[in-house]
Amino acid sequence: MDVSVRSFADVPRALVVRKRAGMEKLQLLDALPINADGSMSDVSDEANKDGLWGKITNIWSSDGSSASNTRTVDPETGEEMLDTIHVFSLASGHLYERLLRIMMSSVTKRTSGTVKFWLVENFLSPQFKRTIGEVAKELGCEVGLVTYKWPAWLRRQTEKQRIIWGYKILFLDVLFPLSVPKIITVDADQVVRADLRELWDMDLQGAPYAYTPFCTSRKETLGYQFWRKGFWNDHLQGKPYHISALYVVDLVRFRRMAAGDTLRAVYDQLSRDPNSLSNLDQDLPNYVQHQIPIFSLPTEWLWCASWCSDESKGASKTIDLCNHPETKEPKLDMAKRIISGDLFEESWIELDDELAGIMKGIISKKSTSKRQEVDHGIKVVKTKQEL
């Protein structure tokens, strides 16, 4: 059956289908068979090009293959060029915008090749939006702002933090251009110590996304890990509970599996209970692991003082300033304390000072330019008066 899309207006349409006899175990979009445990079988992309989403993506790709598996050759040197690495993040408020700039700096310094940051415009301050382009030039990276209106048919959140969590997981298939094959989500309050190209090139073994499981090496906080008992322990059935501060999404695979539709459907069902999905961006992907598999990253990809031991810090590839369940230490105090010492090429204070200098230069340049425009306007008025 061919489906024609004539408009992308926000009008809900429900397509009711009935599966034929013998086809009960096939997915509608990609014809992917379902395993006995309810998860999707891992079949090659070659086998699912005939699915509905495969037909849509084939419009944009001559062979329907994932752009992440291609390499560009420099026409002058003939040498292979590295793919641009796409990093996704969100921030709200001046503190997190300050942390975001530092995260961008740490990623750009450590990552080989071009890095492009995608930031959700909805929550950024006017000053941040005015200056981030010049900050990116100073850092040697690229930046793009994306925006998306929460759909009228999807249950809304009322608290700003939960709205931000929703944007972080519910709209991954529609936020970015189809030319973006993958994204690496990095929370604003992180400092990266490794080359993100390692994550970019990692084989996710058929899963649409990859997360890092929570550390279990800090014994004094194990009691706060609620997923180790009760409902969550029974539901996970031995699968790990992952942290959402850093994850990789293969957007081609994600879209072909209609993972975004599944996440939104489950969210809409669970969010009827205001006590469910306490950590929306984290609970939701962990809850649907049986339908949308998660590839578990090595634990060194995300170190957090709340859950990981001091001994494991040396092998860490990213440092997350996650809140401690007991101390509730302020974010800036935590950053200055944790991101310092011989393990780091620059301390957090040095990174912060560097970005403060960049911001000061940009603001000074803009002020000078504005004064010159005003002075020019005054001169023009005086000339007209003299005439």
N, C-alpha and C positions, 0 to 999 in steps of 0.2 A: 504494500500500500504506500503510495506517495502522499506526503503531507506538504501543502503549500502554506507558507507563512506570508500573509499580506500586510500585517501590521504588528509592531512591537508595542502598541498602546497597552496600558495597564488594565486590561479587561480579562478577567479569569475565564478560562474555558476548560470544561471537564470532558475528557475523552474516555468514554466507557467502552471497554473491550471485553471479549470473552475468548478464552483460550480453547483451541480445538483439542479434540481427544488425542492423547499422546504427546501434546506439547505443553503439559502442565509445568514442567520443570525448566522451561526456557524463559529467560528475561525478555521483556518486550523490546527494549531499546537495542541491545547488542546481541541478542540470542546467546547469552552466556549461560551455560548450565549451572544449576545450583547443587552444591555438595550436600551430603547428608546432614552436616552440622548447620546448614543454612547459609554458608558463605558461598561466594561466587568462585567458580572454577577458574584457575589461572590458565587461560588460553592465550595464544599469541595474538598480537595486534592484527596479524595477517588474517586470522580467522574471524575477527569481529568487524572488519571493514564494511560488511554488508548490513550492519545494524543501522538504526535510524540516525544515531549520532555520528556513526562512521560516514554516512552519506553527507551529512551536513559539513563535517570537517573536511571531507574530500573536496568540497568546493574551494577551500582555502589552501589545500596542499595537493600537488599534482599526483602524488602517489599515496596520500593518506597516512604517511608515516609520521612519527613524532619528530618535530623539529629539533628535539633535544638530542637526537641521534645523528644529526648532520654536522658537518664541519665546513667552514668557509675557507677558501684558499685566497691568499693575497695575490691579486693579478700581477703585481710588479715582481714580487720575490718568489712566488710559487709556494711559499710556506703556508702551513696550516695556521689559521687564525683562531684564537680562543673565542668560544661563545661568550656573549654578554650574560652575566649572572644577574638574575632579577631577585631583588630582596623586597619583601613586603613588611610594612610596619604601620602602627597607629600610635597617636599620641594626643593627649588632651590636657591643656593647662601648661603654664610656663615651666614648671618643674620637669614634666615629662618631655616637653619640647627641648629643653636643655639636655636631658639624658639622651634623647633621640639623636641630636647632633653628634654627641660623643660616640654613640653606637655606630653611626654612619662613618665617623672618622676611623674607628677601630676596624671596621669591616674593610674599608677601602685600603688601609695601610697593609693589611694581612693578605688580601685576596688577589690572586693573579688574574690579569685581564680586566676588562671593563665591568663595572658594577653599576646597575641602574636600580634606584630605590623607587618603589611605588608606595605612596602615602595616601591614606584616605583623607580627602580634603574637608569632609563634613565637620571634623572636630578641631581643626587647626586654627590658631589665632591669626588675625590679619597680618600682624608683623612677621610671623613665621612664614606665611605664604609670600610676603613681599621679598623676603631675604633668602629663602632656601635655595633659589636658583644660583645666586652668587656664592652661597656657602658651598654648594655642590661643585662649582667651578674651582674654588680654592682647594677643596679636598681631592679633586681629580675624579669625580664620579658624575653620574647623571641622575636626574630625579624627575618623576612624573607624578602628578596629582590625579587621583581617581575619585569619583563620587558616585553614589548610588542611593536612590530613594527607597526606603523600606517599603516593600509591597503592601498594598492595602489588604490583600487577602491573607497575609501572614501575621499571626498574633504578635502584637507589638510589646516591647518592653518599655517601662516607664523610667527606670533609673538609668542615668547616663552611663555608668560603668557597665551595666548589663547590655545596653545598646551597643557599646563599643565591642564587648565580647561577641555579640551577635554578628557584627560586621566582620569579625575576625574568622568566623567559621561558616556562616550561613550563605555567603554570596561569592565564594571562591571561583565558581564557574562563570560568573557574569561580570566581575570587577575588572578583569584585565583583557587587553586585546587578544584575539586568537593567535596572533604571532608570538605571544609569550608562551613557551612550551612548559616552563616550570617556574615556581616561585619558592623562595626560602623565606619563611616568616621568622623574623627576629624581633622579639619584644624591645621596646625602647630602652628599658632599664637593663641592658646587657652590654658587656664588653667582650669582643671576639678576639681570641688569641690564635686562631688557626686560619688556614686558607679555606674559605667556603667552597672553593672549586672541588674539594674532596667530597663535600656533600652533594654538590651539583652533579657530579659524575657517578655517584653511588648507584648501584643496582638495587632497586626497591623490590625486586623479585615479584613483580606483578601487582604489588599493592599500589593504590593511588596516592598514598601519602605515608610519611615516615615521621615518627615522634620518638623522643627519648623517654624511657621508663624512669619513674622516680627513683632516686638513690635510696638505699636502705642501709648505708654504712654509718649514719649518725644514730646510734642506738637510743639516745635520750629523747628523740622526737618520733620514734616509730609508733608510739601510742596515738599520735595525731593522724596517722595514715588510715583514714576511715575505710578505705577500700580493702583492707586486709581482713575484714570480718563482716558479718551480717549480710545485707542485701548485695552489696557490691562484690563481696567475695564469692557468693553463690552465682551472681550474674556473670562475672568474668570467666569463671570456669578454668582457672589457671592462667589466663592471659594477663599480662602486666597492665597496670594503670599508668598512663603516660602523662607527662607534663606538657603544657601547650605553649611554653615560652619560646620554643624553637621547633619548627617542623618544615619538612620539604613536601611540596605538592607537585606531582606529575599531572599538570593540567590536562594534557591530552588524554591520559588514562582516566582521570577524574571525570572528565566530561563524557567520555564514551560509556562509562559505567553509570552515568546519571547519578553520581554520588551526591551532587548538590541537591537534587530532588529528594533523595532518600533522607538526607540530613534535615531538610526543611520539613518534610512530612513527619519525621519522628519528633523534631522540635515542637511542631505545632500540636502534636498529641501530648507530649510530656509537659509542655508549658501551661497546660490547663490547670495543673496543680502548682500554685506559687511556691511551694516548698521543694519542688524538684529542680534539677539543673542548677544547683547552688553556684557552681563555677561553670557557667554556660559553655564557654569556648573549650573547656577541658572535659567536662562530664559528657557532653554530647558525642564527640568522636569515640571516647572510651566506651560509652554505652552501646554504640552501634558497631562495635568491632566484629560481631558475628556476621553482619551484612556487608560492611565496608572494612576490609582487613587493614591493619596498621603494621607497617614494617618497623620493627624496633631498632632504633639507632644504638650504637655503643654508648654506655652511660657517661663516658668522658666528654660527650658532645654538649652536656649541660651540667655545670656544677653550681650548686646552690648551698650556701652555708647552713641553711635550715635543715637540709636532709642529707648532705654529703659530708663525709669526714674530712678533717684537715689534711690527713695523709693523702687523700685522693686529689687534692687541689692541684698538685704539680702536673698531673696528666690532663687536666681539664682543657678543653678547646674553646669553651665559652663560659663566662661568669654571669650568672643571673642574680640580680639583686632582689630575690623574692622575699616576701615578708616572713619574719620568724613568728611562729604561732605563740611563743611565750614572751619574747622581749619587746616585740612591736617597735624595733629600732627604726628611727627616721631614715629615709632613703639616702640622703646625702651623707649622714654619719656612717652608714653602712658602706657606701661606695668608697669613701676616703679610707676606711679601715681595711676593707677586704681587698681592694684593687691597689695594692702597694707592695713593695718589697722586691726581692730578686727574681720572682717569677714573671715580672712584667717589664717590658721594654720601656713603657711609660706608666707612671702611676695615674690614678684617676684624677688627681689634682693637676698633674701636668697636662693631661688631655683636656681637662676643663679650662685651664689657663690658655691653652692653644686655641680652643674654640672661642673663648671670650675675646682674645685678640683679633680673631677673624671677624667676629661680630662687630667689634668696635670699629675696625677699619671699614666695614661695609656701611655701617650707620653714618660714620663720619663722611664717607664719600657721597652718600645720598644727601646728607645735610648740606654739603658744599654745593652739590649739583642743584639742590632746591634754591639755595641762596643766590646762585648765579642766575637761575631762571627769574627770580623775583627782581634782582638788580637789572636784568635785561628788560623786564617789563616796565620798571620805573623809568629807565632811559628812553624807552619808546614813547611813554606818556609825555615826558618832558619835551622830547623832540616835537611831538604833535602840538604841544602847547606853544612852543617857540614859533612854530609855523603859523 
